Amino acid sequence: MEAELPIIQGGMGVGISWEGLAGSVARAGAVGVVSAVGTGYRYPGLVKRDRLGRPLGSKNTHHGEALKRIVREAKRIAGGRGAVGVNVLAAITDYGRVVRDAVEAGADLIISGAGLPLSLPEYAEGSDAALVPIVSSARALNLICRTWKRRYGRLPDAVILEGPLSGGHQGFKYEDCFKPENRLENLLPQVLEAARSWGNLPVIVAGGVWSYEEIKRFIEMGAAGVQVATRFIATEECDAPLVYKELMLELEPDDIVLLKSPVGYPLRVVRTPFVERLLNGENGWQGCASNCVVPCNRGEEAKKVGFCIADRLGLAWLGDYEEGLFISGANGWRLRKQGIIPVERLLRMLTGKEKDPTL
Ligand SMILES: Cc1cc2nc3c(=O)[nH]c(=O)nc-3n(C[C@H](O)[C@H](O)[C@H](O)COP(=O)(O)O)c2cc1C
């Protein structure tokens, strides 16, 4: 599979990259990615919910039929151009079932990170979807390749190297996110070397990649392409509610912070009223309805960190500024000068065909 543009729009859960964004990105010749987490929020009529309106259990939270509808609609919007992938977080409960849902939905590729997707080929068996793990080190890539080769006799079709400026979960400990050796450009040479040793796997870089000049620089260093997420939040076609997009246009660098997440990794979010209260010691956990991710242990970790990630990302998708949790990459504050623009214009900026007002 080869996309016209070497740009993947990163999967954004809950509901930030569904059919509208992924379909429009693919239609413009790049790779659009649907997020498979929390799809129960997209079609509430299909799912069982509790009295607070939260999807019940992981079957209703990461809902199979909802995902299939989203992917089919994204492909319809794409009209046969580009490619439509699905991002499945490796830490979710029902991971195998959701990967199979994605395959049945017709995903062209499956991207999987936030944990090591060591069993991904088993769940995607029989499909010709490209399998693309996300890693943050050469060590993780080597482990995945060794395991896949031994167990399944295959290797990843490409790999995404995600550095510590990305939105959402970080594959690093809190203090390691700020170390110079973990900057994307410093991680890339080792990962390229590992990828070469496994037969020239294409390496795609992610995490804070912002402009055409940066994309060019990473490709000159040997990357096969880039994955960009935060910039796509401020597009007309993005599936986020308007409050989310407008919030992104008002940020200062200090408004973007790292929190402890129930998934066990640092999580980069916007400092909103809820985050402010959390940082002041308030606990906003309201019991576990979704059983959404394995490491949370049915709410045990959520109770410790003070929030349920499924509930809070769900509330953000519903447009609740006060109570929701709004993910952003470290460069999110730069969106102010971008404004809310069509996907096609953003891709023209990212390919050097139009002046970029954020620079
Ligand atoms: C709002 C938002 C939600 C995200 N959700 C997910 C997710 O569900 N799974 C995942 O693997 N990555 C997720 N990410 C990470 C992106 O896919 C991407 O790799 C990363 O943000 C790239 O960095 P950038 O945002 O600086 O471009 C999310 C990022 C954002 C901004």
The ligand as a Gaussian input file, in Angstrom:
#p B3LYP/6-31G(d) Opt

LIG

0 1
 C       -6.916000      14.263000      20.959000
 C       -5.920000      13.147000      20.808000
 C       -6.309000      11.850000      21.061000
 C       -5.412000      10.775000      20.861000
 N       -5.836000       9.491000      21.038000
 C       -5.018000       8.453000      20.721000
 C       -5.486000       7.111000      20.774000
 O       -6.643000       6.836000      21.105000
 N       -4.595000       6.112000      20.448000
 C       -3.304000       6.386000      20.073000
 O       -2.552000       5.450000      19.777000
 N       -2.846000       7.647000      19.998000
 C       -3.674000       8.670000      20.306000
 N       -3.209000       9.975000      20.193000
 C       -1.834000      10.194000      19.679000
 C       -1.847000      10.522000      18.169000
 O       -2.362000       9.466000      17.412000
 C       -0.480000      10.920000      17.590000
 O        0.393000       9.866000      17.461000
 C        0.239000      12.011000      18.338000
 O       -0.624000      12.870000      18.983000
 C        1.133000      12.754000      17.376000
 O        1.629000      13.949000      17.917000
 P        0.982000      15.378000      17.559000
 O       -0.388000      15.359000      18.161000
 O        1.897000      16.327000      18.214000
 O        0.924000      15.501000      16.066000
 C       -4.084000      11.047000      20.421000
 C       -3.699000      12.375000      20.199000
 C       -4.582000      13.423000      20.383000
 C       -4.127000      14.830000      20.108000

